[in-house]
Amino acid sequence: MGEKVALITGSTRGIGKAIALELANMEYSIVINGASTNPLPKEYIYELERIYGQDYKKKFIYIQADISQKKDRKNIIEKIKKEFNRMDLLINNAGISPPERKDLLEASEESFEKVIKINLKGPYFLTRDIANWMITQKKELKNYNPYIINISSVSSFASSPNRGEYCISKAGISMMTKLYADRLAEFKIPVFEIQPGIIETDMTLPVKEKYDNLINQGVLPIKRWGIPNDVAKAVRAIVSGLFPYSTGDIIHIDGGFHLKRL
């Protein structure tokens, strides 16, 4: 009790895992989440043991849940309340690529619906429910300074006509950030958006050659792949209180991709 608690959705690997480990190093208790029914990899648990020490089993929980499902979102919150009874930080990171990469003129409704449910609908309503819990905690806890951080993508503004549903889901996350930042400002709950660019993860592995070529051709001012820890460091900066007069802001972790250049 009393220690800060963070929920990181989609945190069994990649960007979410890097964020979870960064927060563990900041002495947060962490809630790891993934939709897969697989157990948490042993090497992940070893890393947590190295960070937390002998009491590591009390510092984290792993909740298998699909955030696109209402009952799963409810289950996440109930388990966190039972285990830690507080919530200081929500990281909306879970997301999928389209099940099928198809031209906009041939894309299926099934693919669209699946991506929107996981990438946008799930985070939207999970945030609603956790925001209400944070408002209650504001009244009950001293020195309680919660945050909500949404992980979007440069695809929120950069067109990829062979995965339109993904772009639309991330553009929705950008508006969701603005909406919640506006609504929660009166409760002093800041909401931020981190926009990763080309990050080296399992999700980008199938298109590695394509992005290698684009980077070599100069699509990024900073000519390298991003790594998950680049995103995790941005989370650290936000929750360290280094932006005390900000909310609703976008932090670009994209090697300068968002710049308009001649």
C-alpha positions in Angstrom: 0.0 0.0 0.0 1.1 3.5 -0.7 3.6 2.6 -3.5 2.8 3.9 -7.0 1.1 1.4 -9.3 1.2 1.5 -13.1 -0.9 -0.5 -15.6 0.8 -1.0 -19.0 -1.5 -2.7 -21.6 0.2 -4.8 -24.2 3.3 -5.1 -22.1 4.5 -8.7 -22.5 7.0 -7.6 -25.2 8.3 -4.7 -27.3 7.5 -1.1 -26.4 5.2 -2.1 -23.5 7.8 -4.3 -21.9 10.4 -1.6 -22.1 8.0 0.8 -20.4 7.1 -1.7 -17.7 10.8 -2.3 -16.9 11.5 1.5 -16.9 8.7 2.0 -14.4 9.9 -0.9 -12.3 13.3 0.8 -12.1 11.4 3.9 -10.9 10.0 1.8 -8.0 6.5 1.6 -9.4 4.6 -1.7 -8.8 3.5 -2.8 -12.3 0.6 -4.5 -13.8 1.7 -6.4 -17.0 -1.0 -7.1 -19.5 -1.3 -9.1 -22.6 -4.1 -10.8 -24.6 -2.1 -14.0 -25.1 -2.8 -17.0 -22.8 0.9 -17.8 -22.6 2.7 -17.4 -19.3 5.0 -14.5 -18.8 8.5 -15.5 -20.2 11.0 -16.6 -17.6 13.6 -14.1 -18.8 11.0 -11.3 -18.2 10.5 -12.5 -14.6 14.3 -12.7 -14.1 14.6 -9.1 -15.1 11.9 -8.1 -12.6 13.7 -10.1 -9.9 16.9 -8.3 -10.7 15.2 -4.9 -10.4 13.0 -5.5 -7.4 15.1 -7.9 -5.4 13.8 -10.8 -3.3 10.3 -9.3 -2.8 9.8 -9.1 -6.5 6.7 -11.3 -6.5 4.9 -8.6 -4.5 5.8 -5.9 -6.9 4.0 -7.0 -10.1 1.1 -9.0 -11.4 0.4 -10.3 -14.9 -3.2 -10.1 -16.1 -4.1 -12.0 -19.2 -6.9 -9.9 -20.8 -8.2 -8.7 -24.1 -8.9 -5.0 -23.6 -11.4 -5.0 -26.6 -13.7 -7.0 -24.3 -15.8 -5.2 -21.7 -15.6 -8.1 -19.2 -11.8 -8.3 -19.5 -11.5 -4.6 -18.9 -13.6 -4.9 -15.8 -11.5 -7.9 -14.7 -8.3 -5.9 -15.0 -9.5 -3.2 -12.7 -11.0 -5.6 -10.2 -7.7 -7.5 -10.0 -5.7 -4.3 -9.5 -8.0 -3.2 -6.7 -7.6 -6.5 -5.0 -3.8 -6.7 -5.3 -2.8 -3.1 -4.9 -5.9 -1.0 -4.3 -4.6 2.0 -6.2 -3.8 3.2 -9.7 -1.3 6.0 -10.4 -0.5 5.5 -14.0 -2.3 4.1 -17.1 -0.3 3.4 -20.2 -2.5 2.6 -23.2 0.0 0.7 -25.3 -1.9 -2.4 -26.5 -2.4 -2.5 -30.2 -2.3 -4.7 -33.3 -1.4 -4.4 -36.9 -4.2 -5.2 -39.4 -4.7 -9.0 -39.7 -4.3 -8.5 -43.4 -2.5 -5.7 -45.2 -4.8 -4.8 -48.1 -5.2 -1.8 -50.4 -7.8 0.6 -49.1 -10.0 -0.3 -52.1 -10.0 -4.0 -51.2 -9.9 -3.9 -47.3 -12.4 -5.9 -45.4 -14.8 -4.8 -42.7 -13.7 -7.7 -40.5 -10.1 -6.4 -40.4 -11.3 -2.9 -39.7 -13.6 -3.9 -36.9 -10.9 -6.0 -35.2 -8.3 -3.3 -35.3 -10.6 -0.5 -34.1 -11.9 -2.6 -31.2 -8.4 -3.4 -29.9 -6.6 -0.2 -30.8 -9.2 2.4 -30.1 -12.4 1.2 -28.5 -10.6 -0.8 -25.8 -8.3 2.1 -24.7 -11.2 4.6 -24.9 -13.4 2.7 -22.4 -10.5 1.4 -20.2 -9.4 5.1 -19.8 -13.0 6.1 -18.9 -13.2 3.5 -16.1 -9.7 4.1 -14.7 -10.1 7.9 -14.9 -13.2 7.6 -12.7 -11.2 5.6 -10.3 -8.4 8.1 -10.3 -10.9 10.9 -9.6 -12.1 9.0 -6.5 -8.5 8.4 -5.4 -7.8 12.1 -5.7 -10.3 12.7 -2.9 -8.9 9.8 -0.7 -5.1 9.9 -1.1 -2.5 12.5 -0.1 0.2 13.4 -2.6 -1.6 11.5 -5.3 -0.5 12.7 -8.8 -1.8 10.3 -11.5 -1.1 10.3 -15.2 -2.6 8.8 -18.4 -0.3 8.2 -21.3 -1.5 7.0 -24.7 1.0 5.3 -27.1 -0.1 6.2 -30.7 2.0 6.2 -33.8 3.2 8.4 -36.7 0.4 6.5 -38.5 -2.0 8.9 -36.8 -1.0 11.5 -39.5 1.1 9.6 -42.1 -1.0 7.9 -44.8 -0.5 4.1 -45.4 -3.2 3.1 -47.8 -2.5 -0.6 -47.3 -3.4 -0.4 -43.6 -6.0 2.2 -43.4 -7.7 0.8 -40.4 -4.5 1.1 -38.4 -4.0 4.7 -39.4 -7.6 5.5 -38.4 -7.3 3.8 -35.0 -4.2 5.8 -34.2 -5.7 9.1 -35.4 -8.5 8.2 -33.0 -6.1 7.8 -30.2 -4.8 11.3 -30.9 -8.3 12.8 -30.5 -8.9 10.6 -27.5 -5.9 12.2 -25.9 -7.2 15.7 -26.4 -10.7 14.8 -25.2 -9.5 13.2 -21.9 -6.9 15.9 -21.4 -9.6 18.5 -21.6 -12.1 16.6 -19.4 -9.6 15.6 -16.7 -7.8 18.9 -16.4 -10.2 20.0 -13.6 -9.1 17.0 -11.6 -5.4 17.7 -12.3 -4.9 14.4 -14.1 -2.6 15.1 -17.1 -3.0 13.1 -20.3 -0.2 12.8 -22.8 0.4 11.1 -26.1 3.6 9.5 -27.2 3.9 9.1 -31.0 6.6 6.4 -31.8 7.9 6.2 -35.4 9.9 3.4 -36.8 10.7 1.3 -33.7 12.5 -2.1 -33.8 9.9 -4.6 -32.5 8.2 -7.8 -33.5 5.5 -5.8 -35.1 8.0 -4.1 -37.6 10.1 -7.2 -38.2 8.1 -8.3 -41.3 8.8 -4.9 -43.0 12.4 -4.5 -41.8 13.9 -4.4 -45.3 11.4 -1.8 -46.4 12.2 0.5 -43.4 16.0 -0.1 -43.7 15.8 1.2 -47.2 13.7 4.2 -46.3 16.1 5.1 -43.5 19.1 4.8 -45.8 17.3 7.1 -48.3 16.8 9.8 -45.6 13.2 9.5 -44.6 14.4 10.3 -41.0 16.5 13.2 -40.0 18.0 11.0 -37.3 19.1 8.1 -39.5 18.5 5.0 -37.3 15.8 2.7 -36.1 14.1 3.7 -32.8 14.2 1.2 -30.0 11.6 0.4 -27.4 13.7 2.1 -24.7 13.5 5.4 -26.6 9.7 5.4 -25.9 10.2 4.2 -22.3 12.5 7.2 -21.6 9.8 9.6 -22.7 7.4 7.9 -20.2 10.0 8.4 -17.5 10.3 12.1 -18.3 6.5 12.6 -18.1 5.9 10.8 -14.8 8.9 12.4 -13.2 6.9 15.6 -13.3 9.1 17.5 -15.8 6.0 18.9 -17.6 4.0 20.4 -14.8 2.2 23.0 -17.0 1.2 20.6 -19.8 -1.5 18.3 -20.8 -2.8 16.9 -24.1 0.6 17.2 -25.6 2.2 14.9 -28.2 5.8 13.8 -27.7 7.3 12.6 -31.0 9.7 9.7 -30.6 10.3 9.3 -34.4 13.8 10.5 -35.3 12.3 13.7 -36.6 9.9 12.0 -39.1 7.1 14.4 -38.3 9.1 17.4 -39.6 7.9 18.8 -42.9 11.1 19.2 -45.0 12.1 20.6 -48.4 
